[in-house]
Amino acid sequence: MGKIQISKVSNFEISRRNILVHPPEPPLSILFGDPSDSIYIGRTRIFHVPFYWSYKHVTNPHIAAVGITGSGKSYFIKTFLMRASFVWNSNALIIDWAGEYREWVKQTGGRIISLGKGSYLNLLDLGGMKPYDRIKQVMRTMELLTDVGQYPEQKRLTEMAIEKAYMKNKFKMDATEQRDEIGKHLLAPTLKDVVKILEEQSKLGTYEFPAELENAIYRLKQFIKPGEDFFAQQSTISLDEITSSGLVDLDLSGLPDETFRALGALSVLQFIKEKMRASGWAKEKGLRLIIVLDEAWKIAKEDNSDAVMIVREGRKYNFGLIVASQNPTDISEAIFSNVGTTFILKVKFEKFLDYLQATLNFSNFMRGEIAKFGVGEAAVNMAFHTAAQYPSTFLIEKIEGEEPIKELFLDLEKALSEEQKRDVNMPKSISFPKEDLRKKLRQYGLGEERVEELSKLFDQKNRHLDVVSFVLLLERYGLARSNIAVFLKDINVDDSTIINIFTKADYKKEDLGSRDITQVILEED
């Protein structure tokens, strides 16, 4: 039979053994960085330690941020960029899909560049590359955004026409420096020149596959139509200026559709990637440039996207990428597996939680906390340089920004059944940041004037609106019920409540007749 032996053991030795559990948070040496060389995020939930993010502890400086609409992603990004500019004097380029950051950048004194609203980007600019390399990039972009990859002959015709366009403008195909006889920089051809070359070939009538030639012309013509030739005119955008001018918003919301926006975003990323390589390694501390991709699923989902290449190479050049989405499965696994830090705000769908838990390997306890998060609460996952004896995922009380998040509230009470009203777990209102509402409304096609009108109405009603009146307003503004239903689901309204909301809206519509809904809302208590 064994004997019990009593011995003296120091507290230090006991703490090293971790007999029952690992510490719930990383140590102070990881969390509390040098404030002059790291970014303050907020306090940890368990020990209330100030958390200063530093790229020095993780595999690379790239960040993924995921969370539903209204969880505080945009607020986190704005806070991070502002503090990085003070701490490291970082430049920031926001590739702004929906024009969400435009007003904020303007207020902070940054620069706005609006593709589709007066600014142009020549797709055939070299950006420091050799023409042969640029042709490969353009064709890879076309394969991502169109079906040209399924038609090898059309792809070959397009490549040859681009090459001829460069050669007609006296470009040397294997050189990066392009000057004429007197030393003047050569002007790059445009897609209009490429289409012209293909059309001349078609007129000759000697090509053995005329249908392939006509289809190649047709595919390119969508980018050179008058009024939609945003990538077929000489550039008005300077790459040096947008990557070294402080805070810059590249607003893509003026472009006609997702394909045009993706083309603009990918082209800029390609130019930045080449600039990054040409700049070489930087000795200075911090990040020289932070690139933000928010909800840019079309270019962040594919493994061969330039976003993935920047993630893989950016660390050694002091470049950082922030990729944000409300749907984590919209971000390529190659990005998720390569980013150094992931900020997880509120995520509600089980399939998204499954994906995140499987990818980042956090506990069921952590999963439950993420599903219950309020606005600004977050879990942080860090891919440390070396195997750590402490958790890689931990909780933040709330992301602490430069100013309080201005929340708006949609009151649900009038749309709830009597049974739902008695349910103590049923939320009586839904809250979300003001800027997230504005972003969503723009995405669904609401004009800026209407967005401003709705924002003012919330302000006049002490930031609260009855959800039924809100839905009636959206319908008066021309939004389809299907889009309104998607918006309500995004902000976590359940299906049965959405049905009640539309039913009550129909009743109220009959009562209102031709009366002004805005005035009725202001008159209501």
C-alpha positions, 0 to 999 in steps of 0.5 A, spaced: 500 500 500 502 506 498 504 512 503 502 519 503 509 523 504 508 531 505 513 535 502 515 542 501 514 545 494 514 552 492 509 556 489 513 557 483 514 550 482 507 549 483 505 554 477 510 551 473 506 544 473 499 546 471 497 540 474 489 541 472 489 547 467 493 551 462 492 559 464 486 562 461 490 567 457 497 568 455 502 571 459 503 579 461 509 579 456 505 577 450 499 581 452 502 588 455 507 590 449 511 596 449 505 602 447 510 606 443 511 599 438 504 596 439 496 597 438 492 598 444 485 593 443 482 593 450 482 589 456 482 581 457 476 579 460 478 574 465 484 578 468 483 585 465 490 586 462 491 591 457 492 588 451 497 591 446 497 587 439 504 586 436 506 583 430 512 581 433 509 575 437 505 572 431 507 569 425 506 575 420 502 582 421 496 580 417 489 580 420 482 577 419 476 580 422 470 576 422 463 577 425 455 579 423 453 585 421 453 590 427 458 586 431 463 592 431 468 590 425 468 596 421 469 600 428 475 595 430 478 597 423 478 604 424 480 604 431 486 600 428 488 604 423 488 610 427 492 608 432 497 605 427 498 611 424 500 614 431 504 609 433 508 607 426 506 612 422 503 607 417 500 609 411 493 605 410 489 603 403 482 601 404 479 598 398 472 600 399 467 595 396 461 599 398 463 606 400 462 605 407 469 608 409 468 614 405 465 619 410 470 617 416 476 618 411 474 624 409 472 626 417 479 624 419 483 628 413 484 622 409 484 622 401 478 619 397 479 616 390 473 614 387 473 609 381 467 610 377 466 617 379 471 621 375 478 616 377 481 611 372 485 606 372 489 603 366 489 596 366 495 595 362 499 600 366 506 596 368 506 598 375 514 597 375 513 590 371 515 587 365 510 587 359 510 579 359 509 579 367 503 584 366 500 580 361 500 574 365 497 578 371 491 581 367 490 574 364 489 571 371 485 576 373 480 575 367 480 568 369 478 569 376 472 574 374 470 571 367 469 564 364 475 565 359 479 560 362 474 555 359 476 557 352 484 556 351 483 559 344 480 566 346 485 566 352 491 565 347 488 571 342 487 576 348 494 575 350 497 576 343 493 582 342 495 585 348 502 583 347 501 587 340 498 593 343 505 594 347 509 592 341 505 598 337 507 603 343 514 601 342 515 597 349 520 592 350 517 586 352 522 583 357 524 590 360 521 594 366 524 601 364 520 603 358 522 610 355 523 612 347 529 615 344 529 621 347 528 618 354 521 620 355 516 615 359 512 611 354 505 611 354 501 604 356 496 602 351 489 601 353 484 595 352 481 599 347 487 598 343 487 591 344 480 591 342 482 595 336 487 589 334 482 584 335 477 587 330 482 588 325 484 581 325 476 579 324 475 584 318 481 580 315 476 574 315 482 569 314 482 567 322 480 559 322 476 560 328 471 566 327 467 565 333 472 564 338 475 571 335 468 574 336 467 572 343 474 574 345 472 581 342 465 581 346 468 579 352 473 585 352 468 590 350 464 590 356 470 594 359 470 599 354 463 601 353 462 609 353 461 611 360 464 604 363 471 605 360 474 605 367 479 601 366 480 603 359 483 610 359 489 612 361 490 612 369 489 618 373 491 614 379 498 614 382 500 608 385 506 612 389 501 617 392 495 611 394 501 607 398 504 613 401 499 619 402 497 617 409 490 614 410 487 613 403 480 610 401 479 607 394 472 607 393 469 602 388 462 603 390 461 608 383 463 602 379 457 598 376 457 591 378 461 586 382 466 584 376 468 591 375 469 592 383 473 586 383 477 588 377 479 594 380 481 591 387 485 586 384 489 590 379 491 595 385 493 589 389 497 587 383 501 593 383 502 594 390 505 586 390 510 588 385 511 595 389 512 591 395 517 586 392 521 592 389 521 596 395 525 590 399 526 589 406 525 595 411 529 596 417 524 601 420 519 598 426 512 597 425 508 597 418 509 601 412 502 600 409 496 597 411 491 594 406 484 593 408 479 588 404 472 589 407 467 584 405 471 583 398 469 576 398 470 575 390 477 576 391 479 574 398 476 567 396 480 564 391 487 561 393 490 564 387 488 571 388 493 576 389 490 577 396 493 570 398 500 572 395 500 578 399 499 574 405 504 569 404 509 575 403 508 581 406 511 580 413 518 581 410 516 587 407 513 591 413 506 590 409 500 588 413 493 586 410 486 586 414 481 582 411 474 582 414 467 579 413 461 577 416 462 570 413 468 567 414 467 561 409 468 567 404 475 568 406 480 563 402 483 558 407 489 559 404 488 566 408 486 564 414 491 559 415 496 564 414 494 570 418 498 571 424 491 574 428 484 573 427 479 577 431 472 574 432 466 578 434 459 575 434 458 570 430 451 567 430 450 561 424 452 554 426 456 553 420 460 559 421 462 557 428 463 550 425 468 553 420 472 557 425 472 552 431 475 547 426 480 552 423 482 555 429 481 549 434 478 553 440 474 550 445 467 549 446 466 554 452 470 559 447 464 557 441 459 559 446 462 565 448 462 568 441 455 566 440 453 570 446 457 576 444 455 583 444 457 589 440 465 590 440 466 584 444 471 579 441 475 573 441 482 573 439 486 568 436 494 569 435 498 564 431 505 565 435 512 564 433 513 558 437 509 552 441 506 556 447 504 553 453 498 558 454 492 558 450 492 561 443 485 564 443 482 569 449 477 573 450 477 581 450 471 585 454 470 590 449 474 593 443 476 600 446 476 605 440 477 612 440 470 614 441 464 610 443 460 606 438 454 610 436 449 604 436 442 605 433 436 600 436 430 597 432 425 596 437 421 589 436 416 589 441 410 591 436 412 586 432 412 580 437 406 575 439 404 575 446 407 569 447 414 572 445 413 578 449 412 574 455 419 570 453 424 573 458 430 571 453 426 574 447 430 580 445 425 586 445 430 591 441 436 589 436 442 594 436 448 595 431 453 601 430 450 607 425 455 606 420 454 598 419 446 600 418 449 606 413 453 601 409 448 595 409 443 600 406 448 602 400 449 595 399 442 594 397 441 600 393 439 606 397 441 612 395 445 617 399 440 622 400 435 616 403 441 614 407 442 620 410 434 621 411 434 615 415 440 616 419 437 623 421 430 620 423 434 615 428 437 621 431 430 625 432 427 619 435 433 618 440 436 613 436 430 608 436 425 606 431 419 601 431 421 596 426 415 596 423 415 603 421 422 602 419 420 596 414 415 601 411 420 606 410 424 602 406 419 599 402 417 607 400 424 608 398 423 602 393 427 596 397 424 589 395 421 585 401 426 580 399 432 584 401 429 587 407 428 580 409 435 578 408 437 585 412 433 583 418 436 576 418 443 579 418 441 583 424 439 577 428 431 577 427 428 570 427 424 568 421 417 568 425 418 575 427 420 577 420 413 574 418 410 578 424 413 584 422 411 584 414 404 582 417 404 588 421 407 593 416 401 591 411 396 593 416 399 599 418 400 601 410 392 600 410 391 605 416 396 610 413 393 611 406 397 616 402 399 619 409 407 621 409 410 615 413 416 619 416 411 625 419 407 619 422 413 616 425 415 623 428 408 624 431 408 617 434 410 617 442 
